[in-house]
């Protein structure tokens, strides 16, 4: 089982990021955190790196259900979505597979929540 799903597009990095944010909102996700890896690595290590952003996303109703089912599940939240340059004018978008990530948690009540989140995140990735 892979731990993510992804898609490569011919959209520019900026257009792909904008589209991902729109699609996340349509699926009920907000962006709680944002890490600009390129800028961070330049600042901290003085190295050049491709455009790469990590968006920490959350769907509040599902996060609430997960927290009710498992009080330590916050260590696995939020769900990360990445956007990265992949060369030759292409951009890759990818999202964590919550079913795979939560497989380590032995709590049957989480499975349904994880499946529903997976379905929504897959729609985002497939629609870019």
C-alpha positions in Angstrom: 0.0 0.0 0.0 1.4 3.4 -0.9 1.1 6.3 1.6 0.1 9.0 -0.9 -1.6 9.6 -4.2 -0.4 12.1 -6.8 -0.8 13.7 -10.2 1.5 15.6 -12.5 0.1 18.5 -14.5 1.3 21.0 -17.0 -0.1 23.8 -14.9 2.6 26.2 -13.6 3.5 25.9 -9.9 1.5 29.0 -9.1 -1.6 27.9 -11.1 -1.4 24.4 -9.6 -1.2 25.8 -6.1 -4.2 28.1 -6.7 -6.2 25.2 -8.2 -5.3 22.9 -5.3 -6.5 25.5 -2.8 -9.8 26.0 -4.6 -10.4 22.3 -4.8 -9.6 21.8 -1.2 -12.1 24.4 -0.2 -14.7 22.7 -2.4 -14.2 19.5 -0.5 -14.5 21.3 2.9 -10.8 21.6 3.7 -9.0 24.7 5.0 -5.3 25.2 5.0 -4.0 25.5 8.6 -0.3 25.5 7.9 1.9 26.3 4.9 5.6 25.5 4.6 7.5 27.0 1.7 10.3 24.5 1.6 12.3 26.4 -1.1 12.4 29.6 1.0 13.0 27.7 4.3 16.0 25.7 2.9 17.5 28.9 1.4 17.2 30.7 4.7 18.3 27.9 7.0 20.9 26.1 4.9 21.6 28.6 2.1 20.8 25.9 -0.5 18.8 26.2 -3.8 15.8 23.9 -4.0 12.9 23.6 -6.4 9.5 25.2 -5.6 7.9 22.9 -3.0 5.1 23.7 -0.7 3.5 21.7 2.0 -0.1 22.6 2.9 -1.4 21.3 6.2 -5.1 20.8 5.5 -8.0 20.2 7.7 -11.7 19.3 7.3 -13.1 20.3 10.7 -16.1 17.9 10.9 -13.8 14.9 10.1 -11.1 16.1 12.4 -13.6 16.4 15.2 -14.9 12.8 14.5 -11.3 11.5 14.5 -10.5 13.3 17.7 -13.6 11.8 19.4 -12.6 8.3 18.2 -8.9 8.6 19.2 -7.6 11.3 21.5 -4.0 11.0 20.3 -4.9 11.2 16.6 -3.8 14.8 16.6 -0.2 13.6 16.2 -1.3 12.6 12.7 -3.1 15.8 11.8 -3.4 17.8 9.7 -3.5 16.0 6.3 -0.6 17.2 4.2 -0.8 18.1 0.5 2.3 19.0 -1.4 2.9 21.0 -4.6 6.3 20.7 -6.2 8.1 21.6 -9.4 8.8 18.4 -11.3 10.8 19.8 -14.2 10.1 20.4 -17.9 7.2 22.8 -17.1 5.4 20.3 -15.0 4.1 20.4 -11.4 3.2 17.5 -9.2 0.6 17.5 -6.5 0.3 14.8 -3.9 -1.7 14.1 -0.8 -1.3 11.7 2.1 -3.5 8.7 2.0 -5.2 8.9 5.4 -6.2 5.2 5.3 -2.6 4.2 4.9 -1.4 6.6 7.6 -4.0 5.6 10.1 -3.5 1.9 9.5 -1.0 1.9 12.3 -3.7 3.0 14.7 -5.8 0.1 16.0 -9.1 1.8 16.2 -12.0 0.6 13.9 -13.9 3.8 14.5 -11.2 5.7 12.6 -11.4 3.6 9.4 -14.7 5.2 8.2 -13.4 8.7 8.8 -10.1 7.9 7.0 -12.0 6.5 4.0 -14.2 9.6 3.7 -11.2 11.9 3.9 -9.3 9.8 1.4 -12.2 10.1 -1.0 -12.3 13.8 -0.8 -8.5 14.2 -1.1 -8.4 11.9 -4.1 -11.0 14.1 -5.8 -8.8 17.1 -5.2 -5.7 15.5 -6.7 -7.6 13.9 -9.6 -9.3 17.3 -10.4 -6.1 19.4 -10.7 
